[in-house]
Amino acid sequence: MKIKKVVASKGFSGFYYDDQAAIKSHAKHDGFAYSGEPITPGFSTIRIAGESISVMLVLDEGRIAYGDCVAVQYSGAAGRDALFLADDYLPIINEKIAPLMVEREIENFKNMAEELDNLKVNGERLHTALRYGITQAILNAVSRKKHITMAEVISQEYGIEIQEEPVPIFAQSGDDRYNNADKMIIKGIQVLPHGLINNVEEKLGRRGEKLMDYLSWLRTRVVQLGKPDYNPIFHLDVYGTFGQAFNNNMETIAKYIMNLERISQPYRLRIEGPVDAGSKEGQIKSMRELRTELKKIGSKTEIIADEWCNTFEDIKDFVHGEAADMIQIKAPDLGGINNTIEAILFCKKHGVGAYLGGSCNETDRSARICAHIALATGPCQILAKPGMGVDEAVMLINNEMNRTLTLIKNR
């Protein structure tokens, strides 16, 4: 089976690009937009529409294999690649990448993905979004050639067993953290609510009081709306705001987290991105110090790395630096999905929780392919994506996992 043509189309992604630096610094809500001037290069306003590129491989027997090139909501922040705008990158696909792929024989996924992921154009590697989408299309092409699911392709090539049950889903609330939490509880989502605590004044509180109030509400709401046997994990993404509010004093931050832990009981607590040190080396040091302080006071809260942990190499450094109990493997940031697969397996091998994440700014296609990756590799949890509406993203991830497992079991 050969690739006869490469076709690329521009599209929307599932959410928006947001200038994280501006939001942390000065931005104020203006309806669904933000007021104020952008800070991060490439942003014309603080919030702009997310974009995608679908890369379609037309195969010689007539079928189409495709993947979606997308980047995360906070593009250009914390060491990530620059803002991904489709018009800037369509010419690269059409003029540089397509000629290299046409007439290529579809071989195995791993080798073809690694080759594409390491490809250089004009002396530089491709934008992570391009590597992400094109390797999705390659995986889809191999699955079509072999007449098996994408999860089975990964299982066969990496020598791993497919999960017997769906991977726990983590849903994200966005700013509608009350109504969306209700949706999650009613549907029995295993990990919730995300919270989007990305501003000290509006969402955390100068002494952390606003988040404490929210967590207390959430615990009560689980009891009110959840089924008797419902036992979710509370996972809060706080975007470094603990460090901002408490002057990066790790002892103070640890005590505050312990207070959150007490409020959460009897439910387990996970905190993502408690501090943002401004560099990878600083982040590893700060996160390690915080984990040490938490252990001193007997905390069981799990600390999750996100910012400054973008690539597979970054993930290795965070793991070896003992900087996290769990790492968000933010799939679009890793480029080729071969890196996402390897990163999950690496974390599991070294006893660190692997959270297959990503972004609200992805697409239905990239989300479904991540569901196959999750079934093959068995991370602790997978993010429901794209969008911030909860229901649509949960449906996509849940149904794709169940659909795939049912197909495999009924061969």
TINURO-158145 format. One record per residue (C-alpha): residue number from 0; residue in one letter; x, z, y. Coordinates in steps of 0.02 Angstrom, whole numbers. Example, Ala and Ser with C-alpha at 12.3 -4.5 7.8 and 13.67 -1.06 7.14 Angstrom:
- pos; code; xx; zz; yy
- 0; A; 615; 390; -225
- 1; S; 684; 357; -53
END
This chain:
- pos; code; xx; zz; yy
- 0; M; 0; 0; 0
- 1; K; 69; -54; 169
- 2; I; 29; -24; 352
- 3; K; -34; -189; 424
- 4; K; -71; -134; 601
- 5; V; -59; 20; 715
- 6; V; -202; 43; 838
- 7; A; -211; 181; 969
- 8; S; -361; 234; 1072
- 9; K; -377; 355; 1217
- 10; G; -501; 497; 1205
- 11; F; -551; 670; 1261
- 12; S; -489; 827; 1176
- 13; G; -599; 977; 1141
- 14; F; -563; 1076; 1299
- 15; Y; -453; 1071; 1455
- 16; Y; -275; 1086; 1513
- 17; D; -249; 1245; 1615
- 18; D; -101; 1289; 1724
- 19; Q; -57; 1457; 1647
- 20; A; 68; 1504; 1782
- 21; A; -62; 1481; 1918
- 22; I; -194; 1578; 1821
- 23; K; -76; 1724; 1797
- 24; S; -20; 1718; 1977
- 25; H; -164; 1684; 2096
- 26; A; -302; 1571; 2028
- 27; K; -483; 1625; 2048
- 28; H; -634; 1561; 1954
- 29; D; -736; 1433; 2047
- 30; G; -881; 1397; 1930
- 31; F; -797; 1321; 1777
- 32; A; -648; 1266; 1881
- 33; Y; -512; 1368; 1967
- 34; S; -473; 1377; 2152
- 35; G; -295; 1376; 2215
- 36; E; -142; 1266; 2204
- 37; P; -63; 1218; 2036
- 38; I; 113; 1275; 1994
- 39; T; 160; 1189; 1831
- 40; P; 228; 1010; 1850
- 41; G; 103; 874; 1810
- 42; F; -54; 971; 1857
- 43; S; -154; 896; 2000
- 44; T; -274; 1043; 1994
- 45; I; -265; 1208; 1898
- 46; R; -391; 1146; 1767
- 47; I; -398; 964; 1714
- 48; A; -486; 874; 1572
- 49; G; -394; 874; 1406
- 50; E; -345; 706; 1331
- 51; S; -304; 638; 1160
- 52; I; -241; 480; 1076
- 53; S; -308; 428; 906
- 54; V; -175; 338; 805
- 55; M; -254; 226; 672
- 56; L; -153; 149; 531
- 57; V; -241; -6; 467
- 58; L; -193; -18; 283
- 59; D; -176; -181; 187
- 60; E; -328; -146; 79
- 61; G; -437; -127; 233
- 62; R; -456; 60; 250
- 63; I; -403; 160; 403
- 64; A; -296; 318; 405
- 65; Y; -291; 412; 569
- 66; G; -235; 566; 661
- 67; D; -255; 632; 838
- 68; C; -115; 663; 962
- 69; V; -157; 818; 1064
- 70; A; -69; 957; 1158
- 71; V; -117; 1137; 1189
- 72; Q; -221; 1207; 1331
- 73; Y; -71; 1287; 1418
- 74; S; 40; 1134; 1413
- 75; G; 204; 1143; 1506
- 76; A; 211; 1333; 1493
- 77; A; 330; 1450; 1400
- 78; G; 452; 1315; 1347
- 79; R; 324; 1187; 1287
- 80; D; 331; 999; 1313
- 81; A; 263; 927; 1473
- 82; L; 80; 891; 1508
- 83; F; 13; 759; 1386
- 84; L; -86; 624; 1476
- 85; A; -141; 478; 1368
- 86; D; -99; 338; 1489
- 87; D; 82; 396; 1495
- 88; Y; 103; 388; 1307
- 89; L; -4; 243; 1246
- 90; P; 135; 118; 1292
- 91; I; 260; 217; 1188
- 92; I; 147; 205; 1036
- 93; N; 108; 20; 1060
- 94; E; 281; -39; 1111
- 95; K; 402; 78; 1023
- 96; I; 319; 159; 873
- 97; A; 198; 27; 808
- 98; P; 334; -105; 776
- 99; L; 429; 22; 670
- 100; M; 278; 62; 562
- 101; V; 199; -108; 532
- 102; E; 236; -174; 356
- 103; R; 301; -4; 303
- 104; E; 258; 42; 124
- 105; I; 161; 204; 111
- 106; E; 276; 319; 15
- 107; N; 262; 508; 3
- 108; F; 207; 611; 152
- 109; K; 355; 728; 169
- 110; N; 490; 596; 189
- 111; M; 390; 484; 304
- 112; A; 335; 631; 413
- 113; E; 512; 699; 430
- 114; E; 576; 526; 478
- 115; L; 442; 508; 613
- 116; D; 464; 686; 673
- 117; N; 650; 657; 702
- 118; L; 631; 485; 779
- 119; K; 712; 461; 950
- 120; V; 656; 339; 1082
- 121; N; 777; 309; 1226
- 122; G; 883; 451; 1157
- 123; E; 745; 581; 1155
- 124; R; 626; 646; 1022
- 125; L; 445; 599; 1042
- 126; H; 326; 716; 1134
- 127; T; 260; 849; 1014
- 128; A; 83; 779; 1034
- 129; L; 137; 608; 970
- 130; R; 230; 682; 822
- 131; Y; 79; 791; 782
- 132; G; -48; 649; 779
- 133; I; 56; 516; 694
- 134; T; 107; 631; 551
- 135; Q; -77; 673; 527
- 136; A; -110; 488; 505
- 137; I; 33; 475; 379
- 138; L; -40; 618; 276
- 139; N; -210; 534; 279
- 140; A; -132; 369; 223
- 141; V; -45; 451; 74
- 142; S; -206; 536; 23
- 143; R; -296; 368; 29
- 144; K; -161; 287; -76
- 145; K; -170; 423; -208
- 146; H; -360; 444; -199
- 147; I; -345; 633; -178
- 148; T; -377; 755; -36
- 149; M; -246; 789; 96
- 150; A; -234; 969; 33
- 151; E; -188; 902; -139
- 152; V; -54; 790; -67
- 153; I; 28; 940; 15
- 154; S; 8; 1045; -142
- 155; Q; 92; 913; -250
- 156; E; 235; 871; -133
- 157; Y; 281; 1051; -88
- 158; G; 251; 1124; -261
- 159; I; 121; 1252; -207
- 160; E; -50; 1303; -272
- 161; I; -208; 1266; -175
- 162; Q; -307; 1420; -125
- 163; E; -456; 1464; -233
- 164; E; -559; 1524; -84
- 165; P; -570; 1472; 99
- 166; V; -440; 1547; 216
- 167; P; -508; 1681; 336
- 168; I; -564; 1606; 501
- 169; F; -515; 1672; 672
- 170; A; -635; 1620; 811
- 171; Q; -595; 1616; 996
- 172; S; -714; 1671; 1130
- 173; G; -643; 1599; 1289
- 174; D; -707; 1683; 1446
- 175; D; -883; 1705; 1374
- 176; R; -816; 1851; 1274
- 177; Y; -981; 1943; 1255
- 178; N; -1102; 1806; 1202
- 179; N; -972; 1722; 1095
- 180; A; -928; 1884; 1008
- 181; D; -1112; 1902; 963
- 182; K; -1107; 1729; 884
- 183; M; -955; 1776; 781
- 184; I; -1031; 1939; 720
- 185; I; -1196; 1856; 671
- 186; K; -1100; 1726; 570
- 187; G; -987; 1857; 491
- 188; I; -823; 1783; 555
- 189; Q; -677; 1874; 474
- 190; V; -563; 1886; 627
- 191; L; -624; 1897; 808
- 192; P; -643; 1884; 958
- 193; H; -484; 1816; 1043
- 194; G; -546; 1878; 1213
- 195; L; -439; 1770; 1327
- 196; I; -364; 1919; 1420
- 197; N; -253; 1814; 1534
- 198; N; -272; 1902; 1702
- 199; V; -233; 2083; 1741
- 200; E; -354; 2111; 1885
- 201; E; -505; 2021; 1813
- 202; K; -493; 2052; 1627
- 203; L; -368; 2189; 1581
- 204; G; -381; 2309; 1726
- 205; R; -232; 2386; 1815
- 206; R; -233; 2531; 1693
- 207; G; -301; 2428; 1550
- 208; E; -474; 2503; 1574
- 209; K; -572; 2340; 1570
- 210; L; -505; 2292; 1399
- 211; M; -536; 2467; 1333
- 212; D; -717; 2455; 1388
- 213; Y; -734; 2284; 1307
- 214; L; -659; 2341; 1143
- 215; S; -776; 2490; 1138
- 216; W; -923; 2373; 1166
- 217; L; -860; 2256; 1029
- 218; R; -846; 2396; 900
- 219; T; -1024; 2452; 940
- 220; R; -1087; 2273; 932
- 221; V; -1015; 2246; 758
- 222; V; -1115; 2396; 697
- 223; Q; -1273; 2336; 784
- 224; L; -1269; 2153; 730
- 225; G; -1158; 2145; 576
- 226; K; -1213; 2162; 396
- 227; P; -1177; 2331; 312
- 228; D; -1022; 2266; 221
- 229; Y; -952; 2171; 371
- 230; N; -773; 2227; 405
- 231; P; -691; 2110; 530
- 232; I; -516; 2117; 603
- 233; F; -505; 2131; 792
- 234; H; -379; 2007; 861
- 235; L; -349; 2005; 1049
- 236; D; -244; 1875; 1138
- 237; V; -178; 1954; 1298
- 238; Y; -55; 1825; 1365
- 239; G; 80; 1946; 1418
- 240; T; -35; 2047; 1530
- 241; F; 16; 2214; 1452
- 242; G; 191; 2184; 1515
- 243; Q; 126; 2140; 1689
- 244; A; 13; 2292; 1701
- 245; F; 138; 2419; 1634
- 246; N; 300; 2348; 1709
- 247; N; 365; 2298; 1537
- 248; N; 388; 2481; 1490
- 249; M; 378; 2470; 1301
- 250; E; 343; 2655; 1277
- 251; T; 195; 2646; 1396
- 252; I; 132; 2485; 1317
- 253; A; 144; 2561; 1143
- 254; K; 42; 2712; 1196
- 255; Y; -88; 2599; 1273
- 256; I; -99; 2496; 1113
- 257; M; -121; 2658; 1015
- 258; N; -270; 2698; 1126
- 259; L; -343; 2527; 1087
- 260; E; -314; 2559; 903
- 261; R; -412; 2721; 911
- 262; I; -555; 2633; 1001
- 263; S; -556; 2496; 868
- 264; Q; -570; 2612; 718
- 265; P; -622; 2586; 581
- 266; Y; -575; 2405; 611
- 267; R; -397; 2337; 603
- 268; L; -319; 2280; 766
- 269; R; -202; 2136; 806
- 270; I; -127; 2104; 978
- 271; E; -60; 1932; 1018
- 272; G; 67; 1907; 1157
- 273; P; 74; 2084; 1229
- 274; V; 220; 2037; 1342
- 275; D; 297; 1879; 1413
- 276; A; 482; 1903; 1447
- 277; G; 508; 1730; 1521
- 278; S; 628; 1665; 1388
- 279; K; 642; 1656; 1200
- 280; E; 787; 1778; 1190
- 281; G; 701; 1901; 1305
- 282; Q; 538; 1884; 1210
- 283; I; 619; 1922; 1042
- 284; K; 706; 2074; 1115
- 285; S; 549; 2140; 1200
- 286; M; 436; 2114; 1050
- 287; R; 561; 2198; 935
- 288; E; 573; 2348; 1053
- 289; L; 384; 2360; 1061
- 290; R; 367; 2357; 872
- 291; T; 496; 2497; 862
- 292; E; 398; 2603; 986
- 293; L; 236; 2572; 891
- 294; K; 316; 2627; 728
- 295; K; 378; 2787; 812
- 296; I; 201; 2840; 855
- 297; G; 127; 2787; 689
- 298; S; 29; 2637; 749
- 299; K; -40; 2514; 621
- 300; T; -80; 2379; 749
- 301; E; -3; 2211; 707
- 302; I; 93; 2122; 846
- 303; I; 79; 1932; 849
- 304; A; 205; 1812; 927
- 305; D; 145; 1660; 1023
- 306; E; 231; 1625; 1189
- 307; W; 411; 1562; 1174
- 308; C; 385; 1538; 986
- 309; N; 346; 1354; 989
- 310; T; 453; 1260; 863
- 311; F; 498; 1289; 681
- 312; E; 671; 1344; 738
- 313; D; 592; 1467; 861
- 314; I; 485; 1538; 720
- 315; K; 640; 1564; 613
- 316; D; 724; 1656; 757
- 317; F; 572; 1769; 785
- 318; V; 563; 1809; 599
- 319; H; 749; 1848; 585
- 320; G; 739; 1947; 748
- 321; E; 601; 2058; 675
- 322; A; 499; 2018; 830
- 323; A; 325; 2006; 754
- 324; D; 211; 2064; 614
- 325; M; 126; 1896; 621
- 326; I; 167; 1731; 704
- 327; Q; 46; 1605; 773
- 328; I; 104; 1439; 705
- 329; K; 29; 1338; 847
- 330; A; 19; 1171; 759
- 331; P; 25; 1050; 908
- 332; D; 180; 1137; 977
- 333; L; 277; 1108; 816
- 334; G; 262; 920; 824
- 335; G; 252; 845; 651
- 336; I; 131; 935; 535
- 337; N; 272; 941; 408
- 338; N; 345; 1077; 521
- 339; T; 182; 1174; 518
- 340; I; 183; 1170; 328
- 341; E; 364; 1226; 319
- 342; A; 336; 1363; 448
- 343; I; 191; 1440; 352
- 344; L; 292; 1440; 191
- 345; F; 443; 1514; 281
- 346; C; 343; 1658; 355
- 347; K; 263; 1698; 188
- 348; K; 433; 1696; 102
- 349; H; 501; 1822; 228
- 350; G; 352; 1940; 226
- 351; V; 287; 1896; 399
- 352; G; 104; 1853; 424
- 353; A; 72; 1668; 452
- 354; Y; -72; 1626; 567
- 355; L; -112; 1440; 569
- 356; G; -163; 1422; 749
- 357; G; -173; 1284; 875
- 358; S; -279; 1258; 1027
- 359; C; -455; 1245; 1091
- 360; N; -390; 1083; 1166
- 361; E; -374; 993; 998
- 362; T; -498; 873; 918
- 363; D; -613; 871; 768
- 364; R; -485; 765; 674
- 365; S; -334; 877; 702
- 366; A; -441; 1029; 659
- 367; R; -500; 957; 494
- 368; I; -324; 909; 443
- 369; C; -266; 1086; 483
- 370; A; -401; 1149; 365
- 371; H; -317; 1050; 226
- 372; I; -148; 1123; 274
- 373; A; -223; 1298; 264
- 374; L; -297; 1269; 92
- 375; A; -130; 1207; 27
- 376; T; -17; 1338; 106
- 377; G; -124; 1497; 114
- 378; P; -93; 1574; 287
- 379; C; -170; 1742; 332
- 380; Q; -296; 1657; 445
- 381; I; -338; 1490; 525
- 382; L; -400; 1464; 702
- 383; A; -574; 1391; 726
- 384; K; -545; 1243; 840
- 385; P; -572; 1145; 950
- 386; G; -673; 1204; 1099
- 387; M; -731; 1376; 1156
- 388; G; -912; 1368; 1099
- 389; V; -877; 1455; 932
- 390; D; -1015; 1374; 830
- 391; E; -945; 1197; 827
- 392; A; -766; 1249; 787
- 393; V; -819; 1372; 653
- 394; M; -928; 1238; 574
- 395; L; -787; 1110; 572
- 396; I; -657; 1223; 492
- 397; N; -774; 1314; 374
- 398; N; -862; 1158; 311
- 399; E; -702; 1058; 288
- 400; M; -626; 1196; 183
- 401; N; -782; 1219; 78
- 402; R; -808; 1032; 59
- 403; T; -628; 1006; 2
- 404; L; -628; 1152; -121
- 405; T; -792; 1094; -196
- 406; L; -725; 918; -220
- 407; I; -567; 982; -304
- 408; K; -663; 1099; -419
- 409; N; -781; 960; -471
- 410; R; -655; 825; -515
END
